[in-house]
Amino acid sequence: MATLGRLAGFLLTAGSLAESAGRSPFRSSRITSEGELEDTKWDRFTYSSAKPLLKEEQLPIDGAYRYPLLLRRSPRGRMVLLSKSLVIVNVVLEAERIEARRQPLVSPPQEFRRVKVAVHDLVADLTTHPTEYVLTRVDANVPAFGQALKYISFYGDDIAEAVLFREYLPVMRCYACGLRSVAGTQEILRIGSSGVLSCSIPNRARARAIEEVLFFLAERNLYRHS
Amino acid sequence: MAAESDDDDIGVSLRQAYLVFHSVTSPTWKRHLRLVESIADAIQIWQPSTRVSPVFLLRRKDEPSPYSVVLSGKVWVAFLGPLNPAVALRVFGAQADVWVTLGSYNIVVVTDKETLINEVVAWTIDNRINAEAWHLDDGLLVQVKYSGDRSSDPAWRDPLAAFSRHDLSPELRELVSEYCPLMASAVSRAARVTPRVLPDLYGMDAFLRDRIPNLRATGGGESYEGFGILTTVNAALSRFSSQAYSGTTPIAETECHFWSHSLLGIGVANLALWELSDFLERTLGEVRIPQRIAGLATIPVIGPRPELEQLSKTDEFWYRDHLRHFELNDHEQSRPLLHPITCFSGRDGYRATEQSLSAPLAVLASCNSERWSLLTLTHELTHNVIRGVLTSIYPQASDDAFREAVLMFGREPASALGQVKRLLILAAYQMQACEQQKPGEAMRPVPNSLGEMRHAMHRWKHEIEEIMVHVFDFLWFYGRDYEAYIRGIWLSWSVIPNIESRVPSYVLRTLCAISVNHLRGRRPVSPSHPAVEEEYDTQEAARAQFREVLTDLLTLPGGAHYAKQALEYLDRQWPLIRARLVARRLIVRIVETFLYSDALAAIVRGDRSAAGGAGRREGYTLKPEVFTEELIDNPLRFIGAYTDRNPPRPQRSLWMIQVLAFNIERSNGDAR
């Protein structure tokens, strides 16, 4: 599988995508389908931009800057949209938003909307009831101490194992975390409370592992829709 | 036309204008609606029936002034709400003008196409939003369409009717006669317009129907307590109902008595206030601090020795999280909390009682500015918590209670509650002794006569409550951030006229609050040797922090009224202030040790949706004056992040109010 390196994007929803299964959920003509990502349930697309989005200096031959998009849809209408940078995903979503609003009222716009994640609840759950996943990174607000101490980040192979972390969890409000399978050695993904997600998909197994984490979150009712 | 997140890109701005409505009966009955640029323009055309409300037009910056042309010819104007403006812009924005107001009908959609207005009305029916559409011909109202006619669950009628027939004293009966139709009106209108507040209205009604007859049964002066409660509730309900439900269907016939909003009322602002109060109830209220403290009566003494005042200031006992571990019984844990009636009042300003919560009318156009920050509400609401706590730990006004208090010093406390009580009485006595002590005279260690105790308890009750409120507010809502706290309270005082005589008290209370950060009295010798600590002068340290912030306040445009006076007083009277500060140390310690918990404060101050980042927006990504459907958890944190040093700006205040009304996420993930 050709690697795309580190990917970033959002957990999203866009109305009933079950109805549009198999069809592109995008309205913008700048987005073209490239088929499935080798033997996975992830769809590949390309976004063509007239402007460089990643500060590229070199001009493309045909004048269009092309960026890969990866999309994984769930039957329940949620999806993950990833690219090489959050900047690209934001531009794509903005283009889609403008398209969706061309026909309001008559056809209620099905804009992509971010799905938030109850990260603090996830971290607390994994700390008190460790199951399939362990924490590899935790970012948290520390709201009780004003300007004196505002944010804390933890890194490690199994953060919840540390007594220090467990002791201080009650005074923290976690907003992002990284997850690793108990049996695995590498971090599968990082996820934030605002629905930001980052990961890499070097092979089919990792693509499947990401899907399993997302299913795990859904099973525990940790998604919150705006 | 307008979009929610790209004002910089397409140059959309909120432009304030006024809708002016006349109902003319001579020679024939005619009703007109006009749009003018200012209140002054409205005054020029004012008639006996005139009503007016500000509206905020979302206009491209390059568009010409809309005031003279926008309602000319044949147009439809749909009033609808309450609805998040971001949703209105998403659904209607491409085909019609969308304006925003502070009324319960907070959205105004303007178009010249009847087909579109029919779609708007149909959409409001599908989405259970109330709406009223006016067809205008050169401003003359020629046709009205309605949607939305929800009725309330009739279960409230019988108990309320029975309450109105209850056998009460004449003075209470008069108040109940006012209360019952007021509550009936509020409930029936809330069911139609803002069903989200209904459970709280039902809760208040149940509380009163239970409390008032019981008070009468106890006889004597207790009925006057009922008189006070009913007077407070009636005033708040009357304001709430008028402010929230004026300007709803039928708009032409529901006038708001807040005259600059007489056409559409200020329902969304009421909702914002309600959301704030609701958040505090769900977080701080659910901690049930007064009940936890009352429960200490059943706990044996705590700590290394019964007489806690004898512990060293560095003893680990003072710094443990006691509150989190004071348990509630099932009954206390499940007892419903009373949600106060929220309203705005020019006269009462910020004020909280157990049954009501008011904010000044000025915040409607000024809450973006620190001077009018809605965070001031936390101080008022804290009074309710502290009063509840004092009921358990402050001797009530009777000789028996005072005698018992004197006797406490001749024996060891028998319970944890006794220990805390003893500390508080000692604190009151120290405050008394500090005022009476002559130079060179030693202070008696404990009170030893009934008269002395009675005098001290009567004299210092109010001051003790105020100090506890300040320390509590500083810890729970400002996270020990002395700069934000001092700025916040002194700027909020700066807009109150003629309080020069209170400055000495305010100086002392401020010092008490920030001195909670210095209770240990030890700090590292240097940053490079954090483990090596030394004693320092804690009163001087608090004074230096206070001076630093007051001096900064003097540099603000417009200054901070009273800051100069406070600085002068602080410098001139420091030895006296210092002695008083020392005498109040025990009160500060009681609040920090028994009424505060870092872990529980994390619930009150945290926001699960705000990411990190050290910026001044506390991790929020909302753009000021840009409406969004993005949800936030914590209205207090939002207010803190988006209230700034800028002067009051109606557009920014409108935006903050709409965010508070529509973007607060419930624990189950519901959007408003």
Interface residues (C-beta under 8 A of the other chain):
Chain A: E94 R97 I98 R101 R102 Q103 P104 L105 V106 P108 P109 E111 R113 R114 K116 A118 V119 H120 D121 D139 A140 N141 V142 P143 A144 F145 G146 Q147 A148 K150 Y151 S153 P170 V171 M172 R173 Y175 A176 G192 S193 S194 V196 R224 H225 S226
Chain B: A3 D6 R90 V91 F92 G93 A94 Q95 L116 E119 V120 W123 R324 Y478 G479 R480 D481 E483 A484 D598 A599 A601 A602 V604 R605 G606 D607 R608 S609 A610 A611 G612 G613 A614 G619 T621 E629 E630 L631 R637 E665 G669 A671
